[in-house]
Amino acid sequence: MADPLRLNKIKPATLTIIYDEASLTRGKQPTIFRQLDNSQQWQLIGGMVNTSRQTVSTAIHQLGRYGVMEMAPVEADNSAQLLKESLTYQPRVFSPTGRRVPNTETTISFQLD
């Protein structure tokens, strides 16, 4: 079986899915999942929820089948620590429009393992 097409790790694609607020169970939030190898198993991806637009977005590194499912919000673990050495980044000057003309909105995405 061939490996799935991978996207550029430095410049991943942004996946945005629209959801219907009325279809959510009270106290749950929309979350993006990816289906694993045409099986019945789904991997939690996460995503940033924009309630005013009713969208959930995340950076993806490979093509595949994605879906939105609901889940209870996860509370932070006070014992978790972020190791600075584990971060990778590529600083780059940019404009949201790709030109030097300022825009009123931009999206900056990140992923924590």
HUWO-V506599 format. One record per backbone hydrogen bond with DSSP energy under -1.0 kcal/mol. NH is the residue of the N-H (numbers start at 1). CO is the residue of the C=O. E is the energy in kcal/mol with one decimal. If there is no record, write none. Layout:
BEGIN
NH;CO;E  NH;CO;E
END
This chain:
BEGIN
7;61;-4.3  13;60;-1.5  15;58;-3.1  17;56;-2.6  19;54;-2.5  23;20;-1.5  24;21;-1.3  28;25;-2.0  29;71;-2.8  31;69;-2.8  32;46;-2.2  33;67;-2.8  34;43;-2.3  35;65;-3.0  36;41;-2.6  39;36;-2.5  43;34;-3.3  45;32;-2.5  46;32;-2.2  48;57;-3.1  50;55;-3.1  54;50;-1.2  55;50;-1.8  56;17;-2.2  57;48;-2.3  58;15;-2.1  60;13;-3.0  63;5;-1.8  67;33;-2.3  69;31;-2.6  71;29;-2.0  80;77;-1.8  86;83;-1.8  87;84;-1.4  98;95;-1.5
END
